[in-house]
Amino acid sequence: MITPADTLEALAQTSTSRRSFLRTAGFTAVGAGALAACGKGGNAPSEQPTVPVAPPVATPATIKAAADAMDAMHEKGLKSFPAKTAGLGNQLLAPTVVAGVKVFDLTAREIQWEVSPGLLVKAMAYNGQVPGPQIRVREGDRVRVNLRNELTQSTAIHFHGMELPNDMDGVPFITQAPVKPGDTFTYEFTIPDGNVGSNMYHSHHNSATQVGMGLLGAFIVEPKQPRPIEKVSEDYVMILNDGMQGYTLNGKSFPATAPLTAKLSQKIRIRFMNEGMMIHPMHLHGMHMTVIDKDGWPLPYPFRCDTLNIAPGERYDVIVNCNNPGTWAFHCHILPHAESEHGMLGMVTALVVAK
């Protein structure tokens, strides 16, 4: 048996070569451990055998209790829908008309935004709302948008889907200088004939951050002569986002999302706009959607679906004939964007068809 004294003596007489050091390192550890044990006045403790612990056995009672707990969480979330939160985005912004020009004033600033009950997040917003105010104009209108930057970083506005003069395209260092903090910039243009439908406006400077935090909004151009299929009872805008505020519909996450409502036999229009960085297949229960427009342009052959895949930057307009009464789930069908073991979340709302 090797004693601590034997080990230390062997080490003292060993060559200092690398090979000798590696060969004796193990003995050093043994000696040090033994000395430490002796220094505490006892022998090194022997290892105790590990006794395996059996996992708890699931019984019918425990299985039912776990299922009941999960169901209660899901029910609580659904019963709170639609939950009240502070702030409401996508509100129609009425223009001021100056010498025949429709003037819209937008101020970009940082705010606190309540995405769902009790969840406050840092946001960048136009006029204090996420999404920013909804702008509606008409084909052929002369439009002026005054941007005031009250952020701590530069910004700009791009009118996504609009075919405008180059100097109005809103891309810093390509078509304009960035709008510095405290500065203002004016965009002015005439809506081109035929450039109608569902478009967007958003930041195009540090955009992954600024758009993800809320600098976005709907820019809708109504045609001079609407098509018969466009005659509807309600016209809804649904802006999808997946930035720093989570998975949202019009700036809110379930259960704070707003339901769509209609009376039986009414037709509604839904304008999907994806301002996020992910694809979102939006699925409607109980009724199909008739897709009439893509990126603001009428489709020569409208088609029917119940799940519509919407990529970043895309806009789709659909018509729903509300012929099936009830409350119908309406959600992104990438399921982690809509539900977890704790219940519904994120990109979930409902279409309520009343008799």
Secondary structure, DSSP 8 states (H G I E B T S, - for coil): ---HHHHHHHHHHS--SHHHHHHHHHHHHHHHHHHHHHHTTS-----------------HHHHHHHHHHHHHHHHHHHHT-S---S---S-B---EEETTEEEEEEEEEEEEEEEETTEEEEEEEETTBSS--BEEEETT-EEEEEEEE-SSS-B-EEEET----GGGS--BTTTB--B-TT-EEEEEEE--TT--EEEEEEE-SSHHHHTTTT-EEEEEEE-SS--GGG--SEEEEEEEE-STT-SEETTB-BTSS--EEEETT-EEEEEEEE-SSS-EEEEESSS-EEEEEETTEEEEEEEEESEEEE-TT-EEEEEEE--S-EEEEEEESSGGGTEETTEE-BSEEEEEEE-
